[in-house]
Amino acid sequence: MAYIPVEEILGDAGEGLDLSTIAGQNGLTRRICGPYVQQPGLAMAGYLRHVVGNRVQVLDRTELGYLSELAEESARKILADYFAKQLCCVVVTHNLAPPDMLTEIAEATKTPLLRTKHPTQEFIGLLTAVLEYRFARRTTIHGVLMDVDGVGLLILGKSAIGKSECALDLILKGHRLVADDIVELRRVGPDRITGRGSEITQFHMEIRGLGIINIKEMFGIGAIRERKRVHIIVKFVEWNDDTEYERIGLDEQYYQILGVDLPMLTIPVRPGRNMTAIVEVAARNHLLKMEGYNAAKAFQDSLLDRIAGGDGGDGEDVD
């Protein structure tokens, strides 16, 4: 079963969760086994049947307020039974101070007791997003992932075809690098793929004849992105005179990653073609399609309308 230790959602790795440890430091290796978060609710009244120990437990004013109104013996019994479910961790929201008995039981059972400043629903949303990303299906692919005018554009093609050189030119024109060479991809939704660079090669590029360069250090933070959703695939192929390439744009191609079909363009490469300009236009054309305008379809509809209307022009010769 896939899992992550509790310690991985602390500090910078928590990506804005702002969690601090109150008690149970020795239990930070306990396992979170899924992206689901649980508020105990009725568990604080002693109904523990549906408490799932390997889910992050979240307590807020409701649970703590209820416990404070119980007799100490009753509250302690409920908490003892609750923590006996081998909880991976418990988080108190709103920066609330947990009651002493909660801290004592967490420490005694070596259960991490954490605290965040975030309100409950905001924290659950943030934590769910972090966990969904960590537990997402993943793969790696050889290519270059760029943010071009807000479009996540994954450039594929065989080695030395010019992917990195095109990406470098895009960076010089103000676009942003996400990953070069090794792209780590994750499925984070029914139709959503995100990508980032590997820890070793992140923000580095290999340019043949020049060597390894660090884009972040060379061009600054504005030239990079930590991760980006992949919207479109651009596949570079060597030009072949015997191959018929798409000229209108009506026939749609798709490339499947982790079960998600992503729109793909096959772009032939040969000397003299401005690949950077073609990639930029591909990104802008995709933005237009996302807004509901398809130039090829509009052109076809206009042409068919003229044919149906018998409008073949005025027939005059032009010198």
Secondary structure, DSSP 4 states (H G I P E B T S, - for coil): ---EEGGGGSGGGGSS--EEEEE-GGGTTPEE-SS-EE--GGGGGT--TT--TTSEEEE-HHHHHHHHHS-HHHHHHHHHHHHTTT-S-EEE-TTPPPPHHHHHHHHHTT--EEEESS-HHHHHHHHHHHHHHHHSEEEEEEEEEEEETTEEEEEE-STTSSHHHHHHHHHHTT-EEEEEEEEEEEEEETTEEEEEE-TTTTTEEEETTTEEEEHHHHH-GGGB-SEEE--EEEEEEE--TTS---SSS-S-EEEEETTEEEEEEEEEE-TT--HHHHHHHHHHHHHHHHTT--HHHHHHHHHHHHHHTT---------
